[in-house]
Amino acid sequence: MATLNEWIEGARPRTLPAAVSPVLIGTGAAYQAGDLVVAYAVLALAVSLLLQVGVNYANDYSDGIRGTDEVRVGPVRLVGQRLAAPRSVKIAAFTCFFFAGLLGLALVALAGVWLMIPIGAVCIAAAWFYTGGSRPYGYLGLGEVFVFVFFGLVATLGTMATMTPLTALGWYGAVGVGALSSAILVANNLRDIPTDREHGKRTLAVRLGERGTRALYVGLLALAAAMVVLSALVTPWALLALLALPLALRPLQAVTGGATGRDLVPALAGTGVFQLAWSVLLALGLSLGRS
């Protein structure tokens, strides 16, 4: 039976910046546009965190029962390492999805943004079918698209929409944070290319190969920087986000320097830290540029 620490590790806490960051950006963009409801931001954060943990447990379950996680480096795999029964991990995933849906409904009811109900349902379905079901799209090279859309555009703009109409700054921030969330997954999948290829998991990294995947990682970081520049055309305070760039140097060096396997684990964590710092600083910049 898995210990509490193993369950926590199985939730993959290093990926949680991808859940926190879009809520920060969406909240900062809402405040910049002239409105902020702290309770809505807190609810949006809880929903985002629960979805992220649910996705992680769902991936652990689905990859584990397929045998994809039998030989891995990186975080604990509850099913793949036979630390927990597959059914228990599946229940943990759906418990997270249930409470994410419940809190999401509360947020929608309070904010009156009823369009978010079908969008939220699609989010939960996408979270499960990433690696679940008979034809998981994560095995078809579409994982980065899911992350960009749902942990970038939907999470950021959804947070903002509960408080204020969408603005160009909201869109710029959503694209930037989506790019960095995708970069985290790219670093993860770059590390896993050998085992994913062996088990027929055709991630985008497997399809692109190491060279193409490393170039994609660089491109995603460059896209996030470009969004800061565009945001600065609206409020120069957005340039504060560029102060986070030194945190990107070590993961960037690891990815472009040819690191493989376990040597890419720090790059995965470092990208998450960079994303969180970038998001905090950009949210602060948007807030200081309030109209």
C-alpha atoms as an extended CHARMM CRD file, in Angstrom:
* protein
*
       291  EXT
         1         1  MET       CA              0.0000000000        0.0000000000        0.0000000000  PROA      1               0.0000000000
         2         2  ALA       CA              1.3220000000        3.4260000000       -0.9480000000  PROA      2               0.0000000000
         3         3  THR       CA              2.3270000000        5.7820000000        1.8320000000  PROA      3               0.0000000000
         4         4  LEU       CA              1.0170000000        9.3260000000        2.1350000000  PROA      4               0.0000000000
         5         5  ASN       CA              4.3200000000       10.6570000000        0.7850000000  PROA      5               0.0000000000
         6         6  GLU       CA              4.0610000000        8.3410000000       -2.2310000000  PROA      6               0.0000000000
         7         7  TRP       CA              0.5150000000        9.5350000000       -2.9180000000  PROA      7               0.0000000000
         8         8  ILE       CA              1.7730000000       13.1260000000       -2.7540000000  PROA      8               0.0000000000
         9         9  GLU       CA              4.6380000000       12.2890000000       -5.1200000000  PROA      9               0.0000000000
        10        10  GLY       CA              2.1660000000       10.4940000000       -7.3690000000  PROA      10              0.0000000000
        11        11  ALA       CA              0.2160000000       13.7410000000       -7.6370000000  PROA      11              0.0000000000
        12        12  ARG       CA              3.3920000000       15.1760000000       -9.2480000000  PROA      12              0.0000000000
        13        13  PRO       CA              3.6480000000       18.4530000000       -7.3240000000  PROA      13              0.0000000000
        14        14  ARG       CA              6.3100000000       19.7330000000       -9.7260000000  PROA      14              0.0000000000
        15        15  THR       CA              3.5710000000       20.1700000000      -12.3270000000  PROA      15              0.0000000000
        16        16  LEU       CA              1.3620000000       22.3240000000      -10.0930000000  PROA      16              0.0000000000
        17        17  PRO       CA              2.8050000000       25.6390000000      -11.3330000000  PROA      17              0.0000000000
        18        18  ALA       CA              0.9610000000       24.8350000000      -14.5570000000  PROA      18              0.0000000000
        19        19  ALA       CA             -2.2910000000       25.0100000000      -12.5620000000  PROA      19              0.0000000000
        20        20  VAL       CA             -1.4650000000       28.0900000000      -10.4890000000  PROA      20              0.0000000000
        21        21  SER       CA              0.0290000000       30.2230000000      -13.2630000000  PROA      21              0.0000000000
        22        22  PRO       CA             -3.0290000000       30.7000000000      -15.5340000000  PROA      22              0.0000000000
        23        23  VAL       CA             -5.1710000000       31.7270000000      -12.5620000000  PROA      23              0.0000000000
        24        24  LEU       CA             -2.5680000000       34.3190000000      -11.5820000000  PROA      24              0.0000000000
        25        25  ILE       CA             -2.4890000000       35.7300000000      -15.1030000000  PROA      25              0.0000000000
        26        26  GLY       CA             -6.2710000000       35.7130000000      -15.4660000000  PROA      26              0.0000000000
        27        27  THR       CA             -6.6510000000       37.4680000000      -12.1130000000  PROA      27              0.0000000000
        28        28  GLY       CA             -3.9960000000       40.0590000000      -12.9520000000  PROA      28              0.0000000000
        29        29  ALA       CA             -5.6060000000       40.7470000000      -16.3310000000  PROA      29              0.0000000000
        30        30  ALA       CA             -9.0310000000       41.1290000000      -14.6830000000  PROA      30              0.0000000000
        31        31  TYR       CA             -7.6480000000       43.5960000000      -12.1450000000  PROA      31              0.0000000000
        32        32  GLN       CA             -5.8930000000       45.5330000000      -14.9160000000  PROA      32              0.0000000000
        33        33  ALA       CA             -9.2230000000       45.8050000000      -16.7300000000  PROA      33              0.0000000000
        34        34  GLY       CA            -10.7830000000       47.2850000000      -13.6180000000  PROA      34              0.0000000000
        35        35  ASP       CA            -12.3410000000       44.4600000000      -11.6020000000  PROA      35              0.0000000000
        36        36  LEU       CA            -11.2280000000       41.7750000000       -9.1430000000  PROA      36              0.0000000000
        37        37  VAL       CA            -13.2700000000       39.3250000000       -7.0740000000  PROA      37              0.0000000000
        38        38  VAL       CA            -10.9310000000       37.5160000000       -4.7160000000  PROA      38              0.0000000000
        39        39  ALA       CA            -13.4290000000       34.7420000000       -3.9390000000  PROA      39              0.0000000000
        40        40  TYR       CA            -13.7710000000       33.9310000000       -7.6480000000  PROA      40              0.0000000000
        41        41  ALA       CA             -9.9840000000       33.8120000000       -8.0430000000  PROA      41              0.0000000000
        42        42  VAL       CA             -9.6880000000       31.4210000000       -5.0790000000  PROA      42              0.0000000000
        43        43  LEU       CA            -12.3790000000       29.1480000000       -6.5040000000  PROA      43              0.0000000000
        44        44  ALA       CA            -10.7300000000       29.1880000000       -9.9300000000  PROA      44              0.0000000000
        45        45  LEU       CA             -7.4130000000       28.2580000000       -8.3230000000  PROA      45              0.0000000000
        46        46  ALA       CA             -8.9880000000       25.3370000000       -6.4620000000  PROA      46              0.0000000000
        47        47  VAL       CA            -10.6120000000       24.0630000000       -9.6610000000  PROA      47              0.0000000000
        48        48  SER       CA             -7.3590000000       24.3460000000      -11.6080000000  PROA      48              0.0000000000
        49        49  LEU       CA             -5.3260000000       22.5350000000       -8.9270000000  PROA      49              0.0000000000
        50        50  LEU       CA             -7.8810000000       19.7270000000       -8.6300000000  PROA      50              0.0000000000
        51        51  LEU       CA             -7.9200000000       19.2450000000      -12.4000000000  PROA      51              0.0000000000
        52        52  GLN       CA             -4.1220000000       19.1310000000      -12.5310000000  PROA      52              0.0000000000
        53        53  VAL       CA             -3.8730000000       16.5430000000       -9.7580000000  PROA      53              0.0000000000
        54        54  GLY       CA             -6.7370000000       14.5990000000      -11.3250000000  PROA      54              0.0000000000
        55        55  VAL       CA             -4.9510000000       14.5510000000      -14.6880000000  PROA      55              0.0000000000
        56        56  ASN       CA             -1.7730000000       13.3200000000      -13.0020000000  PROA      56              0.0000000000
        57        57  TYR       CA             -3.5430000000       10.4720000000      -11.2140000000  PROA      57              0.0000000000
        58        58  ALA       CA             -5.4720000000        9.6030000000      -14.3820000000  PROA      58              0.0000000000
        59        59  ASN       CA             -2.2200000000        9.4410000000      -16.3550000000  PROA      59              0.0000000000
        60        60  ASP       CA             -0.6420000000        7.3100000000      -13.6400000000  PROA      60              0.0000000000
        61        61  TYR       CA             -3.5790000000        4.8860000000      -13.8220000000  PROA      61              0.0000000000
        62        62  SER       CA             -3.8790000000        4.7020000000      -17.6200000000  PROA      62              0.0000000000
        63        63  ASP       CA             -0.1440000000        4.5000000000      -18.3440000000  PROA      63              0.0000000000
        64        64  GLY       CA              0.2750000000        2.0250000000      -15.4980000000  PROA      64              0.0000000000
        65        65  ILE       CA             -2.3080000000       -0.4880000000      -16.7020000000  PROA      65              0.0000000000
        66        66  ARG       CA             -0.8720000000       -0.2390000000      -20.2380000000  PROA      66              0.0000000000
        67        67  GLY       CA              2.6270000000       -1.0050000000      -18.9810000000  PROA      67              0.0000000000
        68        68  THR       CA              4.0250000000        2.3080000000      -20.2230000000  PROA      68              0.0000000000
        69        69  ASP       CA              5.3100000000        3.2140000000      -16.7410000000  PROA      69              0.0000000000
        70        70  GLU       CA              7.0960000000       -0.0510000000      -15.9560000000  PROA      70              0.0000000000
        71        71  VAL       CA             10.5400000000        1.4410000000      -16.6380000000  PROA      71              0.0000000000
        72        72  ARG       CA             10.6140000000        5.1710000000      -15.9720000000  PROA      72              0.0000000000
        73        73  VAL       CA             12.8000000000        7.8500000000      -14.4880000000  PROA      73              0.0000000000
        74        74  GLY       CA             11.3680000000       10.8120000000      -12.6380000000  PROA      74              0.0000000000
        75        75  PRO       CA              8.4260000000       10.9660000000      -10.2150000000  PROA      75              0.0000000000
        76        76  VAL       CA              6.7330000000        8.0840000000       -8.4200000000  PROA      76              0.0000000000
        77        77  ARG       CA              4.3680000000        5.9660000000      -10.5410000000  PROA      77              0.0000000000
        78        78  LEU       CA              1.7890000000        4.5080000000       -8.1990000000  PROA      78              0.0000000000
        79        79  VAL       CA              0.4330000000        1.8900000000      -10.5940000000  PROA      79              0.0000000000
        80        80  GLY       CA              3.5530000000        1.2810000000      -12.6750000000  PROA      80              0.0000000000
        81        81  GLN       CA              5.6460000000        0.6530000000       -9.5610000000  PROA      81              0.0000000000
        82        82  ARG       CA              2.8270000000       -1.3740000000       -7.9680000000  PROA      82              0.0000000000
        83        83  LEU       CA              2.6410000000        0.9570000000       -4.9850000000  PROA      83              0.0000000000
        84        84  ALA       CA             -1.1310000000        1.2990000000       -5.1560000000  PROA      84              0.0000000000
        85        85  ALA       CA             -3.9720000000       -0.6920000000       -6.6750000000  PROA      85              0.0000000000
        86        86  PRO       CA             -5.0340000000        0.6480000000      -10.0970000000  PROA      86              0.0000000000
        87        87  ARG       CA             -8.6260000000        0.9870000000       -8.8830000000  PROA      87              0.0000000000
        88        88  SER       CA             -7.5140000000        3.2030000000       -5.9780000000  PROA      88              0.0000000000
        89        89  VAL       CA             -5.6030000000        5.5280000000       -8.3010000000  PROA      89              0.0000000000
        90        90  LYS       CA             -8.5710000000        5.6900000000      -10.6840000000  PROA      90              0.0000000000
        91        91  ILE       CA            -10.8630000000        6.5950000000       -7.7780000000  PROA      91              0.0000000000
        92        92  ALA       CA             -8.4100000000        9.3080000000       -6.6900000000  PROA      92              0.0000000000
        93        93  ALA       CA             -8.4710000000       10.7750000000      -10.2090000000  PROA      93              0.0000000000
        94        94  PHE       CA            -12.2630000000       10.8540000000      -10.4210000000  PROA      94              0.0000000000
        95        95  THR       CA            -12.5500000000       12.2130000000       -6.8930000000  PROA      95              0.0000000000
        96        96  CYS       CA            -10.4280000000       15.1710000000       -7.9950000000  PROA      96              0.0000000000
        97        97  PHE       CA            -12.5560000000       15.5980000000      -11.1250000000  PROA      97              0.0000000000
        98        98  PHE       CA            -15.7630000000       15.4660000000       -9.0530000000  PROA      98              0.0000000000
        99        99  PHE       CA            -14.6850000000       18.1990000000       -6.6540000000  PROA      99              0.0000000000
       100       100  ALA       CA            -13.2650000000       20.2720000000       -9.5190000000  PROA      100             0.0000000000
       101       101  GLY       CA            -16.6630000000       20.0680000000      -11.1900000000  PROA      101             0.0000000000
       102       102  LEU       CA            -18.4960000000       20.8920000000       -7.9660000000  PROA      102             0.0000000000
       103       103  LEU       CA            -16.3930000000       23.9720000000       -7.2430000000  PROA      103             0.0000000000
       104       104  GLY       CA            -16.5650000000       24.9400000000      -10.9040000000  PROA      104             0.0000000000
       105       105  LEU       CA            -20.3660000000       24.9020000000      -10.7600000000  PROA      105             0.0000000000
       106       106  ALA       CA            -20.2570000000       27.0890000000       -7.6630000000  PROA      106             0.0000000000
       107       107  LEU       CA            -17.9840000000       29.5610000000       -9.4550000000  PROA      107             0.0000000000
       108       108  VAL       CA            -20.2220000000       29.6250000000      -12.5270000000  PROA      108             0.0000000000
       109       109  ALA       CA            -23.3270000000       30.1530000000      -10.4080000000  PROA      109             0.0000000000
       110       110  LEU       CA            -21.7560000000       33.0320000000       -8.4900000000  PROA      110             0.0000000000
       111       111  ALA       CA            -20.2880000000       34.7170000000      -11.5700000000  PROA      111             0.0000000000
       112       112  GLY       CA            -23.2050000000       33.9510000000      -13.8840000000  PROA      112             0.0000000000
       113       113  VAL       CA            -20.9100000000       32.8070000000      -16.7080000000  PROA      113             0.0000000000
       114       114  TRP       CA            -23.0610000000       29.8460000000      -17.7680000000  PROA      114             0.0000000000
       115       115  LEU       CA            -21.0360000000       29.1800000000      -20.9090000000  PROA      115             0.0000000000
       116       116  MET       CA            -18.3450000000       27.7760000000      -18.6270000000  PROA      116             0.0000000000
       117       117  ILE       CA            -20.4900000000       24.7310000000      -17.7730000000  PROA      117             0.0000000000
       118       118  PRO       CA            -20.0510000000       22.9360000000      -21.1400000000  PROA      118             0.0000000000
       119       119  ILE       CA            -16.4580000000       24.1720000000      -21.3230000000  PROA      119             0.0000000000
       120       120  GLY       CA            -15.7930000000       22.7150000000      -17.8820000000  PROA      120             0.0000000000
       121       121  ALA       CA            -17.3530000000       19.3980000000      -18.9070000000  PROA      121             0.0000000000
       122       122  VAL       CA            -15.0680000000       19.2810000000      -21.9390000000  PROA      122             0.0000000000
       123       123  CYS       CA            -12.0840000000       20.0340000000      -19.6620000000  PROA      123             0.0000000000
       124       124  ILE       CA            -12.8500000000       17.0410000000      -17.4480000000  PROA      124             0.0000000000
       125       125  ALA       CA            -13.4220000000       14.7500000000      -20.4340000000  PROA      125             0.0000000000
       126       126  ALA       CA            -10.1680000000       15.9290000000      -22.0070000000  PROA      126             0.0000000000
       127       127  ALA       CA             -8.3270000000       15.3280000000      -18.7320000000  PROA      127             0.0000000000
       128       128  TRP       CA             -9.4320000000       11.6800000000      -18.6800000000  PROA      128             0.0000000000
       129       129  PHE       CA             -9.0160000000       10.8740000000      -22.3750000000  PROA      129             0.0000000000
       130       130  TYR       CA             -5.4970000000       12.3180000000      -22.4820000000  PROA      130             0.0000000000
       131       131  THR       CA             -4.2050000000        8.8440000000      -21.6510000000  PROA      131             0.0000000000
       132       132  GLY       CA             -7.5060000000        7.0700000000      -20.8820000000  PROA      132             0.0000000000
       133       133  GLY       CA             -9.9510000000        5.2730000000      -23.1310000000  PROA      133             0.0000000000
       134       134  SER       CA             -9.2810000000        3.0980000000      -26.1580000000  PROA      134             0.0000000000
       135       135  ARG       CA             -7.6720000000        5.8550000000      -28.2580000000  PROA      135             0.0000000000
       136       136  PRO       CA             -6.0030000000        8.3270000000      -25.8740000000  PROA      136             0.0000000000
       137       137  TYR       CA             -5.0000000000       11.4660000000      -27.7220000000  PROA      137             0.0000000000
       138       138  GLY       CA             -1.8440000000       11.7960000000      -25.6140000000  PROA      138             0.0000000000
       139       139  TYR       CA             -0.6180000000        8.6960000000      -27.4510000000  PROA      139             0.0000000000
       140       140  LEU       CA             -1.2660000000       10.4140000000      -30.7800000000  PROA      140             0.0000000000
       141       141  GLY       CA              0.9700000000       13.4330000000      -30.2300000000  PROA      141             0.0000000000
       142       142  LEU       CA             -1.7860000000       15.8380000000      -29.1610000000  PROA      142             0.0000000000
       143       143  GLY       CA             -0.8570000000       16.2420000000      -25.4910000000  PROA      143             0.0000000000
       144       144  GLU       CA              0.8000000000       19.6250000000      -25.9690000000  PROA      144             0.0000000000
       145       145  VAL       CA             -2.3090000000       20.9020000000      -27.7580000000  PROA      145             0.0000000000
       146       146  PHE       CA             -4.4560000000       19.8360000000      -24.7800000000  PROA      146             0.0000000000
       147       147  VAL       CA             -2.1380000000       21.5640000000      -22.3190000000  PROA      147             0.0000000000
       148       148  PHE       CA             -1.9480000000       24.7610000000      -24.3720000000  PROA      148             0.0000000000
       149       149  VAL       CA             -5.7090000000       24.9820000000      -24.7890000000  PROA      149             0.0000000000
       150       150  PHE       CA             -6.8980000000       23.9230000000      -21.3400000000  PROA      150             0.0000000000
       151       151  PHE       CA             -4.0550000000       25.0010000000      -19.0310000000  PROA      151             0.0000000000
       152       152  GLY       CA             -3.3740000000       28.0850000000      -21.1110000000  PROA      152             0.0000000000
       153       153  LEU       CA             -6.3350000000       29.5850000000      -22.9120000000  PROA      153             0.0000000000
       154       154  VAL       CA             -9.2590000000       28.0670000000      -20.9880000000  PROA      154             0.0000000000
       155       155  ALA       CA             -7.8200000000       28.3730000000      -17.4670000000  PROA      155             0.0000000000
       156       156  THR       CA             -6.5580000000       31.9230000000      -17.9590000000  PROA      156             0.0000000000
       157       157  LEU       CA             -9.4660000000       33.3630000000      -19.9220000000  PROA      157             0.0000000000
       158       158  GLY       CA            -11.9920000000       31.3960000000      -17.8680000000  PROA      158             0.0000000000
       159       159  THR       CA            -10.6230000000       32.9360000000      -14.6880000000  PROA      159             0.0000000000
       160       160  MET       CA            -10.7470000000       36.4060000000      -16.2170000000  PROA      160             0.0000000000
       161       161  ALA       CA            -14.2490000000       35.9180000000      -17.6460000000  PROA      161             0.0000000000
       162       162  THR       CA            -15.7180000000       35.3150000000      -14.1890000000  PROA      162             0.0000000000
       163       163  MET       CA            -14.7010000000       38.8480000000      -13.2180000000  PROA      163             0.0000000000
       164       164  THR       CA            -14.5460000000       41.0410000000      -16.3090000000  PROA      164             0.0000000000
       165       165  PRO       CA            -14.8500000000       40.9550000000      -20.1320000000  PROA      165             0.0000000000
       166       166  LEU       CA            -11.8280000000       39.5510000000      -21.9490000000  PROA      166             0.0000000000
       167       167  THR       CA             -9.1020000000       41.9140000000      -23.1560000000  PROA      167             0.0000000000
       168       168  ALA       CA             -6.0640000000       41.6930000000      -25.4260000000  PROA      168             0.0000000000
       169       169  LEU       CA             -3.8430000000       41.4730000000      -22.3290000000  PROA      169             0.0000000000
       170       170  GLY       CA             -5.8080000000       38.4590000000      -21.1650000000  PROA      170             0.0000000000
       171       171  TRP       CA             -5.2470000000       36.7500000000      -24.5110000000  PROA      171             0.0000000000
       172       172  TYR       CA             -1.5250000000       37.5780000000      -24.5610000000  PROA      172             0.0000000000
       173       173  GLY       CA             -1.1170000000       36.1980000000      -21.0620000000  PROA      173             0.0000000000
       174       174  ALA       CA             -3.1390000000       33.0870000000      -21.9090000000  PROA      174             0.0000000000
       175       175  VAL       CA             -0.9780000000       32.2980000000      -24.9310000000  PROA      175             0.0000000000
       176       176  GLY       CA              2.2160000000       32.8850000000      -22.9590000000  PROA      176             0.0000000000
       177       177  VAL       CA              1.2600000000       30.7460000000      -19.9910000000  PROA      177             0.0000000000
       178       178  GLY       CA             -0.0680000000       28.0480000000      -22.3270000000  PROA      178             0.0000000000
       179       179  ALA       CA              3.2730000000       27.9890000000      -24.1100000000  PROA      179             0.0000000000
       180       180  LEU       CA              5.1370000000       27.5160000000      -20.8230000000  PROA      180             0.0000000000
       181       181  SER       CA              2.7420000000       24.7970000000      -19.6580000000  PROA      181             0.0000000000
       182       182  SER       CA              3.3600000000       23.0270000000      -22.9500000000  PROA      182             0.0000000000
       183       183  ALA       CA              7.1150000000       23.4510000000      -22.4450000000  PROA      183             0.0000000000
       184       184  ILE       CA              6.8440000000       21.5460000000      -19.1620000000  PROA      184             0.0000000000
       185       185  LEU       CA              5.1850000000       18.6560000000      -20.9830000000  PROA      185             0.0000000000
       186       186  VAL       CA              7.7300000000       18.8410000000      -23.8010000000  PROA      186             0.0000000000
       187       187  ALA       CA             10.5810000000       18.5010000000      -21.2920000000  PROA      187             0.0000000000
       188       188  ASN       CA              8.7800000000       15.5680000000      -19.6790000000  PROA      188             0.0000000000
       189       189  ASN       CA              8.1540000000       13.8150000000      -22.9860000000  PROA      189             0.0000000000
       190       190  LEU       CA             11.7000000000       14.4820000000      -24.1960000000  PROA      190             0.0000000000
       191       191  ARG       CA             12.9260000000       12.5660000000      -21.1710000000  PROA      191             0.0000000000
       192       192  ASP       CA             10.5210000000        9.6990000000      -21.8860000000  PROA      192             0.0000000000
       193       193  ILE       CA             11.1480000000        9.2840000000      -25.6330000000  PROA      193             0.0000000000
       194       194  PRO       CA             12.9060000000        5.8680000000      -25.3460000000  PROA      194             0.0000000000
       195       195  THR       CA             10.2620000000        4.2210000000      -23.1380000000  PROA      195             0.0000000000
       196       196  ASP       CA              7.3260000000        5.8720000000      -24.9050000000  PROA      196             0.0000000000
       197       197  ARG       CA              8.5980000000        4.6880000000      -28.2950000000  PROA      197             0.0000000000
       198       198  GLU       CA              9.0600000000        1.1760000000      -26.9280000000  PROA      198             0.0000000000
       199       199  HSD       CA              5.4620000000        1.0300000000      -25.6530000000  PROA      199             0.0000000000
       200       200  GLY       CA              3.8630000000        2.5960000000      -28.7140000000  PROA      200             0.0000000000
       201       201  LYS       CA              3.1010000000        5.9260000000      -27.0600000000  PROA      201             0.0000000000
       202       202  ARG       CA              3.4510000000        8.2740000000      -30.0320000000  PROA      202             0.0000000000
       203       203  THR       CA              3.8190000000       11.5530000000      -28.1940000000  PROA      203             0.0000000000
       204       204  LEU       CA              4.7770000000       14.6680000000      -30.1110000000  PROA      204             0.0000000000
       205       205  ALA       CA              8.3230000000       14.1850000000      -28.8000000000  PROA      205             0.0000000000
       206       206  VAL       CA              8.4490000000       10.6740000000      -30.2650000000  PROA      206             0.0000000000
       207       207  ARG       CA              7.1470000000       11.9860000000      -33.5750000000  PROA      207             0.0000000000
       208       208  LEU       CA              9.5360000000       14.9420000000      -33.7300000000  PROA      208             0.0000000000
       209       209  GLY       CA             12.5710000000       13.1120000000      -32.3730000000  PROA      209             0.0000000000
       210       210  GLU       CA             15.0510000000       14.5740000000      -29.9020000000  PROA      210             0.0000000000
       211       211  ARG       CA             16.3050000000       17.3590000000      -32.1510000000  PROA      211             0.0000000000
       212       212  GLY       CA             12.8510000000       18.5900000000      -33.1090000000  PROA      212             0.0000000000
       213       213  THR       CA             11.5970000000       18.3450000000      -29.5300000000  PROA      213             0.0000000000
       214       214  ARG       CA             14.4820000000       20.4030000000      -28.2000000000  PROA      214             0.0000000000
       215       215  ALA       CA             13.7750000000       23.0500000000      -30.8590000000  PROA      215             0.0000000000
       216       216  LEU       CA             10.0930000000       23.0490000000      -29.9040000000  PROA      216             0.0000000000
       217       217  TYR       CA             11.0000000000       23.6800000000      -26.2590000000  PROA      217             0.0000000000
       218       218  VAL       CA             13.0730000000       26.7260000000      -27.2480000000  PROA      218             0.0000000000
       219       219  GLY       CA             10.2660000000       27.9720000000      -29.4820000000  PROA      219             0.0000000000
       220       220  LEU       CA              7.7060000000       27.7600000000      -26.6830000000  PROA      220             0.0000000000
       221       221  LEU       CA              9.8990000000       29.8010000000      -24.3280000000  PROA      221             0.0000000000
       222       222  ALA       CA             10.4200000000       32.3550000000      -27.1120000000  PROA      222             0.0000000000
       223       223  LEU       CA              6.6460000000       32.5520000000      -27.6390000000  PROA      223             0.0000000000
       224       224  ALA       CA              6.1170000000       33.3330000000      -23.9510000000  PROA      224             0.0000000000
       225       225  ALA       CA              8.7200000000       36.1110000000      -24.1770000000  PROA      225             0.0000000000
       226       226  ALA       CA              7.0120000000       37.4930000000      -27.2920000000  PROA      226             0.0000000000
       227       227  MET       CA              3.7010000000       37.6730000000      -25.4180000000  PROA      227             0.0000000000
       228       228  VAL       CA              5.3910000000       39.7980000000      -22.7550000000  PROA      228             0.0000000000
       229       229  VAL       CA              6.5770000000       42.1950000000      -25.4460000000  PROA      229             0.0000000000
       230       230  LEU       CA              3.0670000000       42.4400000000      -26.9080000000  PROA      230             0.0000000000
       231       231  SER       CA              1.6350000000       43.0090000000      -23.4300000000  PROA      231             0.0000000000
       232       232  ALA       CA              4.1780000000       45.7960000000      -22.8960000000  PROA      232             0.0000000000
       233       233  LEU       CA              2.6580000000       47.6500000000      -25.8480000000  PROA      233             0.0000000000
       234       234  VAL       CA             -0.4600000000       48.0080000000      -23.6680000000  PROA      234             0.0000000000
       235       235  THR       CA              1.3010000000       48.5090000000      -20.3300000000  PROA      235             0.0000000000
       236       236  PRO       CA              5.0970000000       48.7410000000      -19.9940000000  PROA      236             0.0000000000
       237       237  TRP       CA              4.7790000000       47.2070000000      -16.5230000000  PROA      237             0.0000000000
       238       238  ALA       CA              4.3770000000       43.8350000000      -18.2370000000  PROA      238             0.0000000000
       239       239  LEU       CA              8.1330000000       43.8590000000      -18.8770000000  PROA      239             0.0000000000
       240       240  LEU       CA              8.5450000000       42.8640000000      -15.2310000000  PROA      240             0.0000000000
       241       241  ALA       CA              7.9790000000       39.2820000000      -16.4060000000  PROA      241             0.0000000000
       242       242  LEU       CA             11.3200000000       39.3610000000      -18.2030000000  PROA      242             0.0000000000
       243       243  LEU       CA             13.0200000000       39.4710000000      -14.7950000000  PROA      243             0.0000000000
       244       244  ALA       CA             12.2080000000       35.7610000000      -14.5470000000  PROA      244             0.0000000000
       245       245  LEU       CA             14.3590000000       34.9110000000      -17.5890000000  PROA      245             0.0000000000
       246       246  PRO       CA             17.4770000000       33.9610000000      -15.5470000000  PROA      246             0.0000000000
       247       247  LEU       CA             15.4400000000       31.0880000000      -14.0770000000  PROA      247             0.0000000000
       248       248  ALA       CA             15.0090000000       29.6940000000      -17.5890000000  PROA      248             0.0000000000
       249       249  LEU       CA             18.7320000000       29.4550000000      -18.2590000000  PROA      249             0.0000000000
       250       250  ARG       CA             19.4660000000       26.1570000000      -16.4930000000  PROA      250             0.0000000000
       251       251  PRO       CA             16.5280000000       24.1870000000      -17.9380000000  PROA      251             0.0000000000
       252       252  LEU       CA             17.2380000000       25.7480000000      -21.3440000000  PROA      252             0.0000000000
       253       253  GLN       CA             20.8810000000       24.6780000000      -21.1480000000  PROA      253             0.0000000000
       254       254  ALA       CA             19.8650000000       21.1450000000      -20.1560000000  PROA      254             0.0000000000
       255       255  VAL       CA             17.4220000000       20.7990000000      -23.0340000000  PROA      255             0.0000000000
       256       256  THR       CA             19.6190000000       22.3800000000      -25.7030000000  PROA      256             0.0000000000
       257       257  GLY       CA             22.7920000000       20.7900000000      -24.3240000000  PROA      257             0.0000000000
       258       258  GLY       CA             21.6670000000       17.2490000000      -25.0800000000  PROA      258             0.0000000000
       259       259  ALA       CA             20.6580000000       16.0640000000      -21.5950000000  PROA      259             0.0000000000
       260       260  THR       CA             18.6830000000       12.8120000000      -21.5670000000  PROA      260             0.0000000000
       261       261  GLY       CA             16.8780000000       10.5710000000      -19.0890000000  PROA      261             0.0000000000
       262       262  ARG       CA             17.2810000000       11.4420000000      -15.4320000000  PROA      262             0.0000000000
       263       263  ASP       CA             19.4130000000       14.4810000000      -16.3180000000  PROA      263             0.0000000000
       264       264  LEU       CA             16.2610000000       16.1320000000      -17.6980000000  PROA      264             0.0000000000
       265       265  VAL       CA             14.3640000000       15.9000000000      -14.3960000000  PROA      265             0.0000000000
       266       266  PRO       CA             15.8530000000       19.2180000000      -13.1320000000  PROA      266             0.0000000000
       267       267  ALA       CA             14.8660000000       20.8250000000      -16.4530000000  PROA      267             0.0000000000
       268       268  LEU       CA             11.2720000000       19.7360000000      -15.8950000000  PROA      268             0.0000000000
       269       269  ALA       CA             11.2090000000       21.1940000000      -12.3780000000  PROA      269             0.0000000000
       270       270  GLY       CA             13.1240000000       24.2960000000      -13.4760000000  PROA      270             0.0000000000
       271       271  THR       CA             10.6470000000       25.0340000000      -16.2480000000  PROA      271             0.0000000000
       272       272  GLY       CA              7.8360000000       24.8990000000      -13.6980000000  PROA      272             0.0000000000
       273       273  VAL       CA              9.6580000000       27.3040000000      -11.3790000000  PROA      273             0.0000000000
       274       274  PHE       CA             10.3150000000       29.6540000000      -14.2920000000  PROA      274             0.0000000000
       275       275  GLN       CA              6.6730000000       29.5330000000      -15.3460000000  PROA      275             0.0000000000
       276       276  LEU       CA              5.4840000000       30.3620000000      -11.8520000000  PROA      276             0.0000000000
       277       277  ALA       CA              7.9340000000       33.2740000000      -11.4770000000  PROA      277             0.0000000000
       278       278  TRP       CA              7.0540000000       34.5480000000      -14.9680000000  PROA      278             0.0000000000
       279       279  SER       CA              3.3610000000       34.4120000000      -14.1240000000  PROA      279             0.0000000000
       280       280  VAL       CA              3.7140000000       36.1250000000      -10.7510000000  PROA      280             0.0000000000
       281       281  LEU       CA              5.7350000000       38.9430000000      -12.2940000000  PROA      281             0.0000000000
       282       282  LEU       CA              3.4590000000       39.3440000000      -15.2980000000  PROA      282             0.0000000000
       283       283  ALA       CA              0.3610000000       39.3490000000      -13.0730000000  PROA      283             0.0000000000
       284       284  LEU       CA              2.0520000000       41.9900000000      -10.9080000000  PROA      284             0.0000000000
       285       285  GLY       CA              2.9260000000       44.0350000000      -13.9940000000  PROA      285             0.0000000000
       286       286  LEU       CA             -0.6440000000       43.8720000000      -15.2890000000  PROA      286             0.0000000000
       287       287  SER       CA             -1.9430000000       44.9330000000      -11.8890000000  PROA      287             0.0000000000
       288       288  LEU       CA              0.4190000000       47.9090000000      -11.7390000000  PROA      288             0.0000000000
       289       289  GLY       CA             -0.7470000000       48.9550000000      -15.2020000000  PROA      289             0.0000000000
       290       290  ARG       CA             -4.3870000000       49.0680000000      -14.1420000000  PROA      290             0.0000000000
       291       291  SER       CA             -6.3900000000       51.4300000000      -16.3450000000  PROA      291             0.0000000000
